[in-house]
Amino acid sequence: MKVTIERAQLAKSLAHVHRVVERRNTIPILANVLLRAGKTSIELKATDLDLEIVETAPGEGKTTGSTTVPAHMIHDIVRKLPEGAQVELQSAADGTQLQVRAGRSKFTLQALPETDFPDLAAGEMTHSFTVAAADLKRLIDRTQFAISTEETRYYLNGIYLHAVDAGGEKLRAVATDGHRLAQAEIKAPKGAKGMPGIIVPRKTVAEVQRLIDDAGEEVKVELSATKIRFSLGNAVLTSKLIDGTFPDYGRVIPAGNDKTLVVDKSELIAAVDRVSTVSSERGRAVKLALTDGKLTLSVINPDSGSATEELEVEYGAESLDIGFNGRYLLDILQQIEGEKARLKLADPGSPTLLEDMEAAGALYVLMPMRV
């Protein structure tokens, strides 16, 4: 193969695909990116056997063909080439090397043939729908922070995407790590009705989040019970799904919390951030003391000191002291779109419901801490 491509185009595509490639690989071919040159474009493909990304970039192919080269190395090389350079990629006749030329720079990389490169065969996709990129981005942004990183509970290591009938057909995303829960929903796109409930892995979610800004206005989503594929602009992302059962999250969303606190979101974020400065790295506990019209935030750390701050709030129920992990509380508050946050509380030992007063369909649950 011999193809010429503008440096910025190649760098952008490599930046997208090389992230899928793990730094440490026991299978050499998985450390490589597949380059396939056509007459007017070049296709780049990378996989870790669970996730595959294919991106097409414009290029001038003098001879068609394909090869695979180390993904992180070629990304670093192209990234360091001068702006505006024309990059020529040419593979050796025996397929064991790839030459990268740009101006006076020349690199020769070890290559492996395409025949060894794995293909994440998607099989038949049972459901297909198109969703506005902004809506999909909102579903992910509002929930991904609550994905669990605890590998033993692997079924929580992703976003649970499913269709529900809640005052009309909705496409709902839910994530939880056992300490907090995030739920967001949009009107279900045509084709999503009856889809299986699926768990999209954390790594796949992160890649979609990065690619979605270049995806244009719409994203095509195809899925089955075992795989999902996102078509985002020039990139196609195919991923295996987490094979597990997501817990019945509806049971942890409190319905009878009768104490309502309405607070300015920005003021609460700033106050929690300030008092958390003295909290211990392990505990991060922030105490919220509520009385009529007043919220007092406090942190006591035997090793470093204490902090308190008062806020004027809308609260008319009986006095209540409750503790939260400050980092978890901030993560949720930062997802709220409106100026005010509404917290529905019950008692110091029960989960608290947080609602976005200006964004229907988004809600959050936070478990309390002992303080």
C-alpha positions in Angstrom: 0.0 0.0 0.0 1.0 3.6 -0.6 -1.1 6.5 0.5 -0.7 10.2 1.2 -2.8 11.9 3.9 -2.8 15.3 5.5 -1.1 15.2 9.0 -4.0 16.7 10.9 -6.5 14.2 9.5 -4.3 11.3 10.3 -3.5 12.6 13.8 -7.1 13.0 14.6 -8.1 9.5 13.4 -5.2 7.9 15.2 -6.1 9.8 18.4 -9.5 8.2 18.2 -8.5 4.7 17.5 -5.2 4.3 19.5 -7.1 4.7 22.9 -8.8 1.3 22.4 -5.4 -0.4 22.3 -4.1 -1.5 25.7 -0.6 -0.5 26.6 0.3 -4.1 27.7 -0.6 -6.9 25.4 0.3 -10.6 25.4 -0.9 -10.9 21.8 1.4 -8.7 19.6 -1.2 -8.0 16.9 -3.5 -6.4 19.5 -0.9 -3.7 20.1 -1.3 -2.7 16.4 -3.6 -0.5 14.4 -4.8 -1.8 11.0 -4.3 0.6 8.1 -6.2 -0.2 5.0 -5.7 2.1 2.0 -8.3 2.7 -0.7 -8.2 5.0 -3.7 -9.6 8.1 -1.9 -9.5 7.1 1.8 -7.7 5.2 4.5 -9.4 3.1 7.1 -8.0 2.7 10.6 -9.1 -0.1 12.9 -8.1 -1.1 16.5 -9.5 -3.6 18.9 -8.9 -5.1 22.4 -11.2 -8.1 21.5 -14.1 -6.5 23.6 -14.2 -3.2 21.8 -13.5 -2.3 18.1 -13.3 1.1 16.5 -13.1 1.7 12.7 -12.5 5.2 11.4 -12.3 6.4 7.8 -10.2 9.4 6.8 -9.7 11.0 3.4 -6.4 10.1 1.7 -4.9 9.8 -1.8 -4.2 6.1 -2.4 -1.5 5.5 -5.0 -1.6 1.7 -4.4 -4.3 0.0 -2.3 -3.5 -2.5 0.4 -3.2 -3.0 4.1 -0.8 -3.6 7.0 -0.7 -3.2 10.8 1.8 -1.2 12.9 2.2 -0.4 16.6 -0.7 1.9 17.5 0.8 4.1 20.2 4.1 4.5 18.3 2.6 5.7 15.0 0.2 8.0 17.0 3.2 9.6 18.8 5.1 9.9 15.5 2.3 11.6 13.6 1.4 13.8 16.6 5.0 15.2 16.6 5.2 15.9 12.8 4.9 19.6 11.8 1.5 21.2 11.2 0.3 21.0 7.6 2.7 18.2 6.6 1.7 15.7 4.0 2.3 12.2 5.4 3.1 9.3 3.1 2.6 5.8 4.3 4.1 3.0 2.3 4.3 -0.7 3.2 7.1 -3.0 2.1 6.3 -5.7 -0.5 6.6 -8.5 2.1 4.4 -6.6 4.6 7.0 -6.6 7.4 7.6 -2.9 7.5 5.9 0.4 7.0 7.6 3.6 6.0 6.3 6.9 7.3 7.6 10.0 5.4 6.8 13.7 6.0 9.1 16.4 4.6 12.7 15.4 5.8 11.4 13.0 8.4 11.4 9.3 7.7 10.5 6.4 10.0 10.5 2.7 9.4 8.2 0.7 11.6 7.9 -3.1 12.1 4.6 -4.3 10.7 2.4 -7.5 10.9 0.1 -8.7 8.1 -3.6 -8.0 8.2 -4.4 -11.7 8.1 -3.6 -12.0 11.8 -5.8 -9.0 12.8 -8.9 -10.1 14.7 -12.4 -9.1 13.6 -15.1 -8.4 16.2 -17.9 -10.0 14.1 -21.0 -8.2 15.3 -23.5 -10.8 14.1 -27.2 -9.9 13.6 -28.3 -6.7 15.4 -31.9 -7.1 16.5 -32.7 -3.4 17.2 -31.6 -0.2 15.4 -32.5 3.4 16.0 -31.1 6.9 15.4 -30.8 9.3 18.3 -29.8 13.0 18.5 -26.1 13.2 19.4 -27.0 15.8 22.1 -29.5 13.5 23.7 -27.1 10.5 23.8 -24.4 12.8 25.2 -26.8 13.9 27.9 -27.7 10.4 28.9 -24.0 9.5 29.2 -22.9 12.7 30.9 -25.6 12.5 33.5 -24.9 8.9 34.5 -21.3 7.8 33.7 -19.8 9.2 37.0 -21.8 6.7 39.0 -20.4 3.6 37.2 -18.7 1.2 39.6 -15.0 0.5 39.3 -15.3 -2.5 41.6 -14.4 -5.5 39.4 -16.1 -8.1 41.7 -19.5 -6.6 40.9 -18.8 -6.6 37.2 -22.5 -6.1 36.3 -22.2 -2.5 37.8 -19.2 -1.7 35.6 -21.3 0.0 32.9 -24.5 2.0 32.1 -27.8 0.0 32.0 -29.6 1.2 28.9 -33.2 0.1 28.5 -36.6 1.1 27.2 -39.4 1.8 29.8 -43.0 3.0 29.6 -43.0 5.9 32.1 -45.7 8.3 30.9 -44.7 7.4 27.3 -41.9 5.3 25.9 -38.5 6.4 27.3 -35.0 5.4 26.7 -33.4 5.3 30.1 -29.8 5.1 31.3 -28.9 4.1 34.9 -25.6 3.7 36.7 -24.8 2.9 40.3 -21.8 1.9 42.4 -23.9 1.0 45.5 -23.1 4.4 47.1 -24.9 6.6 44.6 -27.3 6.1 41.7 -27.8 8.2 38.6 -30.8 8.0 36.2 -31.5 9.9 33.0 -34.0 9.4 30.3 -35.1 10.8 26.9 -38.1 10.1 24.7 -37.5 6.7 23.1 -36.3 6.9 19.5 -38.3 5.0 16.9 -36.9 1.4 16.9 -35.9 1.3 20.6 -39.2 -0.1 21.8 -38.9 -3.7 22.9 -35.1 -3.6 23.0 -33.4 -5.8 25.5 -32.0 -4.2 28.7 -28.2 -4.0 28.1 -25.2 -3.0 30.1 -22.7 -0.9 28.1 -19.1 -1.3 29.5 -17.3 1.6 31.1 -14.6 1.7 28.5 -17.1 1.8 25.7 -19.0 4.6 27.4 -15.8 6.6 27.7 -15.0 6.2 24.0 -18.5 7.2 22.9 -18.2 10.2 25.2 -15.0 11.3 23.5 -16.2 10.6 19.9 -19.6 12.2 20.2 -18.5 15.8 19.7 -17.3 14.9 16.2 -20.4 12.8 15.4 -22.6 15.4 13.7 -26.2 15.8 14.8 -27.2 12.1 14.9 -25.8 8.8 16.1 -27.0 5.5 14.7 -27.3 2.8 17.4 -27.6 -0.9 16.6 -27.8 -3.6 19.3 -28.5 -7.2 20.2 -28.4 -9.0 23.5 -24.6 -9.4 23.3 -23.3 -6.5 21.2 -23.8 -2.8 20.5 -22.6 -0.6 17.6 -22.4 3.2 17.5 -22.0 5.0 14.2 -20.5 8.4 15.1 -19.6 10.5 12.1 -16.6 8.8 10.4 -16.1 6.3 13.3 -17.9 3.1 13.9 -17.6 1.6 17.4 -18.6 -2.0 18.1 -18.5 -3.4 21.6 -19.4 -6.5 23.5 -21.9 -6.0 26.3 -21.5 -7.0 30.0 -23.0 -10.4 30.4 -24.9 -10.0 33.7 -28.1 -8.9 35.3 -28.4 -5.3 36.4 -30.0 -5.0 39.9 -33.6 -3.8 40.4 -32.6 -0.2 40.8 -36.2 0.9 41.3 -36.1 -0.5 44.9 -33.4 1.9 46.0 -35.1 5.0 44.7 -36.9 6.4 47.7 -40.5 7.3 47.3 -41.5 8.5 50.8 -38.9 11.1 51.6 -41.0 13.9 53.1 -38.4 16.6 54.0 -37.6 18.9 51.1 -34.6 21.1 50.8 -34.2 23.6 47.9 -30.8 25.2 47.6 -28.8 27.2 45.1 -26.7 24.7 43.3 -23.6 26.9 42.8 -23.5 28.0 46.4 -23.8 24.4 47.7 -21.0 23.2 45.4 -18.7 26.0 46.5 -19.5 25.4 50.2 -19.0 21.6 50.1 -15.8 22.1 48.2 -14.5 24.6 50.7 -15.3 22.6 53.9 -14.0 19.3 52.3 -10.5 20.8 52.1 -9.9 19.6 55.7 -11.7 16.2 55.3 -9.6 13.0 55.5 -8.8 11.3 52.2 -10.4 8.1 53.4 -13.6 9.5 55.0 -14.5 12.6 53.0 -17.6 12.9 55.3 -19.4 16.2 55.3 -22.2 16.8 57.8 -25.3 18.7 56.8 -27.3 20.2 59.7 -30.7 21.4 58.6 -32.9 23.8 60.6 -35.7 26.2 59.5 -34.3 28.1 56.5 -30.6 27.3 57.3 -28.1 24.7 56.3 -24.8 24.3 58.2 -22.1 22.3 56.6 -19.3 20.9 58.8 -16.2 18.7 58.6 -14.2 17.5 61.6 -10.9 15.8 60.9 -9.0 14.8 64.1 -5.7 14.9 62.2 -6.0 18.3 60.5 -8.8 20.4 62.0 -12.4 21.4 61.3 -14.5 23.6 59.0 -18.1 25.0 59.0 -20.1 27.1 56.6 -23.7 28.3 56.7 -26.1 28.7 53.8 -29.6 30.2 53.6 -31.9 27.6 52.0 -35.6 26.7 51.5 -36.3 24.2 54.3 -39.3 24.1 56.6 -39.3 20.5 58.0 -38.1 19.4 61.4 -34.3 19.7 62.1 -32.1 17.0 60.6 -28.4 16.1 60.7 -27.2 13.8 57.9 -23.7 13.0 56.5 -22.6 12.4 52.9 -19.3 11.7 51.1 -18.4 15.2 49.9 -16.9 13.9 46.6 -20.1 11.9 45.8 -22.3 14.9 46.7 -20.2 17.2 44.4 -20.3 14.7 41.5 -24.1 14.7 41.6 -24.5 18.5 42.1 -22.3 19.1 39.1 -24.7 17.2 36.8 -27.6 19.4 37.7 -28.5 21.7 34.9 -30.7 24.2 36.7 -29.7 26.9 39.2 -31.5 25.1 42.1 -31.2 21.6 43.4 -34.0 19.8 45.3 -33.0 17.3 48.0 -35.7 15.0 49.4 -34.6 13.6 52.7 -36.1 11.1 55.3 -33.7 10.4 58.2 -29.9 10.2 58.8 -29.8 6.5 57.8 -31.9 6.5 54.6 -31.0 7.4 51.0 -31.6 10.9 49.8 -33.2 11.7 46.5 -31.7 14.6 44.5 -33.6 16.2 41.6 -32.9 18.6 38.9 -35.7 21.2 39.0 -35.1 22.2 35.4 -34.4 18.9 33.7 -37.2 16.3 33.7 -36.1 12.7 33.6 -32.9 13.1 35.6 -32.7 12.0 39.2 -29.9 10.9 41.6 -29.8 8.9 44.8 -27.1 9.3 47.5 -26.5 7.0 50.4 -25.7 8.7 53.7 -22.6 8.3 55.8 -22.2 8.2 59.6 -20.7 11.5 60.9 
